Amino acid sequence: MKRDLNVPTLPQLFGHDVGLFCGILEYVHDLGRLAAFLAQNFRSVVCSYAVSVGSSCEEIARRRYSGWFNALSEVEFSDPFRSVGFRLTQDGEWAGQMLSRWDRM
């Protein structure tokens, strides 16, 4: 299912248990708002995220060149999920990407 995750109001999704996001969350303008939406619509979220390894001008320029809107550390990425009741139940790494599974508590 294709959706623009940056629109002001996201439509309710019914009949889905798991949200899967691969190569998407770097483009999200407000991860906190999206995490709240995901908590209302999914029991679990499985996702990848290219964690920012620094806040240098070069790192930010590289991310912007890729079209990525945000540059979050691992903690900054995880906090919005935790704040809406998700718990990290699995994590890993692949090709420099953080892989994570979040389940509602």
Secondary structure, 3 states (H helix, E strand, C coil): CCCCCCCCCCCCCCCCCEEEECCCHHHCCCHHHHHHHHHHHCCEEEEEECCCCCCCHHHHHHHHHCCCCCCCCHHHHHHHHHHCCEEEEEEEEECCEEEEEEEEC
